[in-house]
Amino acid sequence: MNDKQAKLCQEKLAEALQEIEKSLSKSEAAAEAVSPDKSLGRLSRVEAMQDQQLILEVRRRHKKRKLEIINAMSRLEQDKFGKCSFCGADISEERLDVFPEVETCIRCA
Ligand SMILES: [Zn+2]
């Protein structure tokens, strides 16, 4: 991977990180517990809790991806980026293009 590619990946990672931060802060209020004093009927209360579960699940995935992106950024700084962390092979550009935060090549994934 040359400097230009590395820079491009860094930009992509920074962008993805921003997106995730944005979505995390947006869903923060919605992820808070369904408050018991809300005058919801029994059914809509169940629905509200299901919605909340969904939001929590999305937030869980986003937080995981955020960590992966941060890891990828530090690998980029240490010049370890683009190499499979299991077998050491180069990760294909196509793969990095779609998932710049991946740590493994397609065979080890
Ligand atoms: Zn590998």
Boltz pocket constraint, residues with backbone or C-beta under 6 A from the ligand:
constraints:
  - pocket:
      binder: B
      contacts: [[A, 84], [A, 85], [A, 86], [A, 87], [A, 88], [A, 89], [A, 104], [A, 105], [A, 106], [A, 107], [A, 108]]
      max_distance: 6.0
